[in-house]
Amino acid sequence: MKRPRANTGPLSGLRDSLAHRGSPVFLPLQAAGILSVVIFLIRCGLEIFVAHGLYESQHVLISLLDVTLSIWALAEIAIIDRKVTPIPLRGLTGALVGQVAVGVIRALVIFVTLFPRSAVDVLTNRVDFGLAAVFIPVAGIVFLAISKLLIDAFSHAERVRGDQLEMQVARTLKAEAELRARQDELRRIFDNLPIAIAATTPETDGRILFLNAHFVRTFGYSHAEIPTTAEWVVRAYPDPAQRQAVLSRWNDAVSRAIRAHGTASSLEFQVTCKDGTVREMLFSALALPDLLLVAMLDDTARTHAEKEVAAARRRVQIAEARQRRLLKRKLKSSLMASAVAHEINLPLSTILLRTQLALKNGDGGQETLTAVAADAQQVVRTIEKMKVLLRSVQTEHSTVDLTAVVRTSFLRLKWQLNQQGIVLECSGLDDPCLIDGDDAQLQLAVTNGLRNAIEAIAATEAGTGRIAVSLLRKKLSVILAIGDSGPGWSGAERAVDPLSTTKPSGSGIGLYVVRAALRNHRGRIAFRRSPLGGAELRLRFPRKGDAE
């Protein structure tokens, strides 16, 4: 991490150096004072020793010590004088320079006046305080000057230090006031937020440090009532099982957020308020050093709206289902009427033709009436068969020869086949094919399948039409295939609407009747391309004994 750049103002050096007694400014001043005392004592001793006589080596050592200590004291002051500081050190520096000069001059005088001397001169020399009377006062005056200047420097440094401490206290008080102002501003911001906010310590049962006004309005609990999160969870989640589940999920989310120094994922809980109401709340948290900031969004309105929408959707679905059942009943009735009309159209046309011929020929004999009665009886039987078929009533099944059913359908449609000049190509119809079923319903299915093939060929302008009917016997099923040389399937046969058709005069009832019969016999219907070039209808029936 980069250190902040130091301030280079006129008091910046002293702000750091005068903060305490052990600072780099006070230490050099103290060292210079101590050295000056030692130097003064050494010079007084030197003068006494010189008066009594010293050897050259003694003079050299004492003089070197004197000069060295003087330079040391000067260096201490010179170093701090180079710093940016308001302490006046020029006078002190000059006094220390004078101290060095006095020591150097005294050493030179000693070397000039007293050297060289022999040891006998040293022993026999009388005591002479002449030079000592001059240099001791000079050394004392220099020492007193240095002491006075050191006292002034210390005093000035103390005053500056006091000013600095006063400035530091003022800055601290100002910072505290700004911090309180920012805290108040932050509190006002939190109080005006439209969501509940709580600040807690990150411990599981930590202290609640702050609750905004919206929190108190939403839940009704004041800070005095819930000073800790333990008090909060007991009031907000009175059911022990719910409380345990909530704490487990919340503590896991908060632990992950604290480890990642991030936010806890949103969790939705039901919170019991002070007045007993239950609110759907969406919780999220921000993990800060020694602080957990929790935001709670009231999701009750949205949850209730979703429940109302779901209930409305269910009501609509129930109404739609009821409407579908009603339409289905109406459709079934319409289909039944259409199918009955579809099936009795041929016998009614026969009755009408016989009656018209009898009236034209004036023949009202017994034979004609008998034929008309037989045709009318066929109409009645057809209507009964269609009612049973279209109601999907499971009639009593018996053993039925499918080849006989197919041949009977050929006879019923013989007149239409001859009128259209259609050639029948049959295979697999020579031997009986026994299945379990209702012969009347099977007859309707096969007849309608053949009639669809005849109508498809009649819709084309080609030459002689052909219909191929084959019966394929397999191990578990029997397949009756009816193919034609018509235009082929158009796609309407696979439509969900049972009345779908592409024929100009068609109603779609024929295939619907076939499907109903196959459904009642647990059979299946398939639409293929016929080898004759047109459509092929495949009816698959279970073999006898496999229909259950």
ChimeraX attribute file (.defattr): number of C-alpha atoms within 10 A of each C-alpha:
attribute: neighborCount
match mode: 1-to-1
recipient: residues
	/A:1	3
	/A:2	4
	/A:3	5
	/A:4	6
	/A:5	6
	/A:6	8
	/A:7	10
	/A:8	9
	/A:9	11
	/A:10	11
	/A:11	15
	/A:12	14
	/A:13	17
	/A:14	22
	/A:15	19
	/A:16	14
	/A:17	18
	/A:18	21
	/A:19	15
	/A:20	13
	/A:21	12
	/A:22	10
	/A:23	13
	/A:24	14
	/A:25	26
	/A:26	18
	/A:27	14
	/A:28	19
	/A:29	20
	/A:30	15
	/A:31	14
	/A:32	24
	/A:33	19
	/A:34	13
	/A:35	19
	/A:36	24
	/A:37	14
	/A:38	15
	/A:39	24
	/A:40	21
	/A:41	16
	/A:42	17
	/A:43	22
	/A:44	17
	/A:45	14
	/A:46	22
	/A:47	21
	/A:48	17
	/A:49	16
	/A:50	20
	/A:51	17
	/A:52	16
	/A:53	23
	/A:54	19
	/A:55	16
	/A:56	16
	/A:57	9
	/A:58	14
	/A:59	20
	/A:60	15
	/A:61	11
	/A:62	16
	/A:63	21
	/A:64	15
	/A:65	15
	/A:66	27
	/A:67	20
	/A:68	15
	/A:69	21
	/A:70	26
	/A:71	17
	/A:72	18
	/A:73	26
	/A:74	24
	/A:75	17
	/A:76	18
	/A:77	20
	/A:78	17
	/A:79	11
	/A:80	18
	/A:81	18
	/A:82	9
	/A:83	12
	/A:84	14
	/A:85	20
	/A:86	14
	/A:87	19
	/A:88	14
	/A:89	19
	/A:90	13
	/A:91	14
	/A:92	24
	/A:93	20
	/A:94	13
	/A:95	21
	/A:96	26
	/A:97	18
	/A:98	18
	/A:99	29
	/A:100	22
	/A:101	15
	/A:102	20
	/A:103	24
	/A:104	17
	/A:105	13
	/A:106	19
	/A:107	18
	/A:108	13
	/A:109	13
	/A:110	17
	/A:111	14
	/A:112	10
	/A:113	9
	/A:114	16
	/A:115	12
	/A:116	11
	/A:117	13
	/A:118	10
	/A:119	13
	/A:120	8
	/A:121	12
	/A:122	15
	/A:123	11
	/A:124	10
	/A:125	12
	/A:126	11
	/A:127	12
	/A:128	14
	/A:129	13
	/A:130	10
	/A:131	14
	/A:132	19
	/A:133	11
	/A:134	11
	/A:135	18
	/A:136	19
	/A:137	12
	/A:138	14
	/A:139	20
	/A:140	15
	/A:141	15
	/A:142	21
	/A:143	22
	/A:144	16
	/A:145	17
	/A:146	24
	/A:147	19
	/A:148	13
	/A:149	20
	/A:150	19
	/A:151	14
	/A:152	16
	/A:153	20
	/A:154	17
	/A:155	13
	/A:156	15
	/A:157	21
	/A:158	16
	/A:159	14
	/A:160	20
	/A:161	20
	/A:162	14
	/A:163	13
	/A:164	19
	/A:165	16
	/A:166	12
	/A:167	13
	/A:168	14
	/A:169	12
	/A:170	12
	/A:171	12
	/A:172	12
	/A:173	12
	/A:174	12
	/A:175	12
	/A:176	12
	/A:177	12
	/A:178	12
	/A:179	12
	/A:180	12
	/A:181	12
	/A:182	12
	/A:183	12
	/A:184	12
	/A:185	12
	/A:186	12
	/A:187	16
	/A:188	13
	/A:189	11
	/A:190	20
	/A:191	18
	/A:192	13
	/A:193	14
	/A:194	14
	/A:195	16
	/A:196	24
	/A:197	23
	/A:198	20
	/A:199	18
	/A:200	21
	/A:201	19
	/A:202	19
	/A:203	14
	/A:204	15
	/A:205	14
	/A:206	15
	/A:207	18
	/A:208	22
	/A:209	15
	/A:210	16
	/A:211	22
	/A:212	22
	/A:213	21
	/A:214	19
	/A:215	24
	/A:216	17
	/A:217	12
	/A:218	16
	/A:219	19
	/A:220	14
	/A:221	18
	/A:222	15
	/A:223	16
	/A:224	8
	/A:225	11
	/A:226	17
	/A:227	17
	/A:228	18
	/A:229	17
	/A:230	14
	/A:231	14
	/A:232	16
	/A:233	20
	/A:234	14
	/A:235	18
	/A:236	18
	/A:237	21
	/A:238	12
	/A:239	12
	/A:240	11
	/A:241	9
	/A:242	13
	/A:243	15
	/A:244	13
	/A:245	12
	/A:246	17
	/A:247	14
	/A:248	11
	/A:249	11
	/A:250	21
	/A:251	14
	/A:252	11
	/A:253	18
	/A:254	24
	/A:255	16
	/A:256	15
	/A:257	19
	/A:258	20
	/A:259	9
	/A:260	11
	/A:261	14
	/A:262	14
	/A:263	19
	/A:264	22
	/A:265	14
	/A:266	16
	/A:267	15
	/A:268	16
	/A:269	19
	/A:270	17
	/A:271	20
	/A:272	19
	/A:273	18
	/A:274	15
	/A:275	9
	/A:276	11
	/A:277	10
	/A:278	16
	/A:279	18
	/A:280	19
	/A:281	20
	/A:282	17
	/A:283	20
	/A:284	20
	/A:285	24
	/A:286	18
	/A:287	22
	/A:288	15
	/A:289	9
	/A:290	10
	/A:291	18
	/A:292	23
	/A:293	18
	/A:294	18
	/A:295	19
	/A:296	23
	/A:297	18
	/A:298	19
	/A:299	17
	/A:300	15
	/A:301	11
	/A:302	11
	/A:303	14
	/A:304	12
	/A:305	12
	/A:306	12
	/A:307	12
	/A:308	12
	/A:309	12
	/A:310	12
	/A:311	12
	/A:312	12
	/A:313	12
	/A:314	12
	/A:315	12
	/A:316	12
	/A:317	12
	/A:318	12
	/A:319	12
	/A:320	12
	/A:321	12
	/A:322	12
	/A:323	12
	/A:324	13
	/A:325	12
	/A:326	12
	/A:327	12
	/A:328	12
	/A:329	12
	/A:330	12
	/A:331	15
	/A:332	14
	/A:333	14
	/A:334	12
	/A:335	20
	/A:336	21
	/A:337	15
	/A:338	16
	/A:339	22
	/A:340	20
	/A:341	17
	/A:342	15
	/A:343	21
	/A:344	20
	/A:345	12
	/A:346	15
	/A:347	19
	/A:348	17
	/A:349	12
	/A:350	16
	/A:351	19
	/A:352	14
	/A:353	12
	/A:354	17
	/A:355	18
	/A:356	12
	/A:357	13
	/A:358	15
	/A:359	10
	/A:360	10
	/A:361	9
	/A:362	9
	/A:363	13
	/A:364	13
	/A:365	9
	/A:366	9
	/A:367	10
	/A:368	16
	/A:369	16
	/A:370	11
	/A:371	15
	/A:372	20
	/A:373	13
	/A:374	14
	/A:375	21
	/A:376	17
	/A:377	13
	/A:378	15
	/A:379	21
	/A:380	12
	/A:381	14
	/A:382	19
	/A:383	19
	/A:384	12
	/A:385	16
	/A:386	22
	/A:387	16
	/A:388	15
	/A:389	23
	/A:390	21
	/A:391	12
	/A:392	13
	/A:393	10
	/A:394	13
	/A:395	13
	/A:396	8
	/A:397	13
	/A:398	13
	/A:399	14
	/A:400	19
	/A:401	16
	/A:402	25
	/A:403	19
	/A:404	18
	/A:405	19
	/A:406	21
	/A:407	15
	/A:408	15
	/A:409	21
	/A:410	18
	/A:411	12
	/A:412	13
	/A:413	17
	/A:414	12
	/A:415	11
	/A:416	15
	/A:417	20
	/A:418	10
	/A:419	9
	/A:420	15
	/A:421	15
	/A:422	20
	/A:423	14
	/A:424	14
	/A:425	13
	/A:426	13
	/A:427	12
	/A:428	14
	/A:429	17
	/A:430	10
	/A:431	11
	/A:432	12
	/A:433	20
	/A:434	17
	/A:435	23
	/A:436	21
	/A:437	26
	/A:438	19
	/A:439	18
	/A:440	17
	/A:441	24
	/A:442	21
	/A:443	20
	/A:444	22
	/A:445	25
	/A:446	25
	/A:447	25
	/A:448	22
	/A:449	23
	/A:450	24
	/A:451	18
	/A:452	21
	/A:453	25
	/A:454	23
	/A:455	16
	/A:456	20
	/A:457	24
	/A:458	17
	/A:459	13
	/A:460	12
	/A:461	9
	/A:462	10
	/A:463	10
	/A:464	12
	/A:465	22
	/A:466	22
	/A:467	25
	/A:468	20
	/A:469	21
	/A:470	19
	/A:471	23
	/A:472	14
	/A:473	15
	/A:474	10
	/A:475	7
	/A:476	12
	/A:477	17
	/A:478	21
	/A:479	20
	/A:480	23
	/A:481	23
	/A:482	24
	/A:483	28
	/A:484	30
	/A:485	25
	/A:486	25
	/A:487	13
	/A:488	20
	/A:489	18
	/A:490	11
	/A:491	11
	/A:492	15
	/A:493	18
	/A:494	12
	/A:495	10
	/A:496	8
	/A:497	11
	/A:498	19
	/A:499	18
	/A:500	18
	/A:501	19
	/A:502	13
	/A:503	14
	/A:504	7
	/A:505	9
	/A:506	13
	/A:507	18
	/A:508	22
	/A:509	22
	/A:510	24
	/A:511	21
	/A:512	21
	/A:513	26
	/A:514	22
	/A:515	18
	/A:516	19
	/A:517	25
	/A:518	19
	/A:519	16
	/A:520	18
	/A:521	23
	/A:522	15
	/A:523	18
	/A:524	15
	/A:525	17
	/A:526	12
	/A:527	17
	/A:528	15
	/A:529	15
	/A:530	20
	/A:531	12
	/A:532	16
	/A:533	14
	/A:534	20
	/A:535	24
	/A:536	26
	/A:537	24
	/A:538	20
	/A:539	22
	/A:540	21
	/A:541	25
	/A:542	21
	/A:543	19
	/A:544	18
	/A:545	11
	/A:546	12
	/A:547	16
	/A:548	8
